[in-house]
Amino acid sequence: MKHTRRLALAVPAIVAAALVWPATTLAQEIVLRWSDVVPASHPSVQMIERIAADVKTKSAGRIAIQSFPGGQLGSSRDTIEAVANGTQQLVTEGAANFGAWVPAISVVESPYVWRDGDHLVKAMAGPVGKAFNDELIAKRGMRILGTTYYGTRHLTTTNKEVRTPANLVGFKLRVPENDVFKAMAEAWGARPTPMNFGELYLALKQGAVDGQENPLPTIKSGKFDEVQKYLILTAHIITPRIIVVNENFWKGLKPADQKIIQDAIDTGVTWQNAELARQEAALVEAFKASGMTVIPVDIEAFRKPVVSAVVPKFEARWGKGTYEKLQAIK
């Protein structure tokens, strides 16, 4: 009798749980894994965290973005391949690293092509950026959701004072793993040494390379100022990085969820670009205060040999006149 009574009392609770269960299933999380090779302290990663918080709020917790900074999921090449294959959903990477599928895209990371960050962002938001996006979708199933200003790149050296390209002859310069950067280093007479970002601090400390080149906020977040004596203000490349998503994953989202994510990315990119510019404005003096020797140089002396060598070398890949057309965008 007692058993029957307990069962009778339990039935309404079981029925109620069954009625609630489908609603819980419908509210199941959509999870996006987003990687970046730079450290968690960099604005590029802080941007991901801000976007994740925005998306979580606007989706009432249904959509979760997980951030993996510092190369946790692998090198630049590893994580790009992972997004292409769908084993992760998002990556932020230098535009030139997608050149295997969109050969012309490396022009946006070529030396001395941009006047400033606004020039870069305007070009990528227009027909040039759309053409790159269309080709990347068609060739490798990846979509560009945003372009970030990564900063203006400068040289640092461990113990060599560099004032002209002649001082770089034979210099082991770490560069990203793409051939435009290699050609730039060779035009200065340096010995380009491609290397994953995660290996760079130790390589500088141990003398495996003589120096590196990166934007000021990256130099700071990577703590390269701890193992580099000279900062040479060459301003040789204004780097765009692109936020890329797996196309099949993106198409599988409801339009309303796509909008939540895209709106959050747009807001996050605007914040990140402004934050990087703010940091750049203060970092030269900060590096001086920390003991680095800052060397202003004749920019034209560094620009001329690079443009003379690199533009003709890659013109067939970029399209004849593309470099000049980008420079002419107002």
Secondary structure, 3 states (H helix, E strand, C coil): CHHHHHHHHHHHHHHHHHHHHHHHHHCCCEEEEEECCCCCCCHHHHHHHHHHHHHHHHCCCCEEEEEECCCCCCCHHHHHHHHHHCCCCEEEEEHHHHCCCCHHHHHHHCCCCCCCHHHHHHHHHCHHHHHHHHHHHHHHCEEEEEEEEEEEEEEEECCCCCCCHHHHCCCEEEECCCHHHHHHHHHCCCEEEECCHHHHHHHHHHCCCCEEEEEHHHHHHCCHHHCCCEEEEEEEEEEEEEEEEEHHHHHCCCHHHHHHHHHHHHHHHHHHHHHHHHHHHHHHHHHHHCCCEEEECCHHHHHHHHHHHHHHHHHHHHCCCHHHHHHHCC
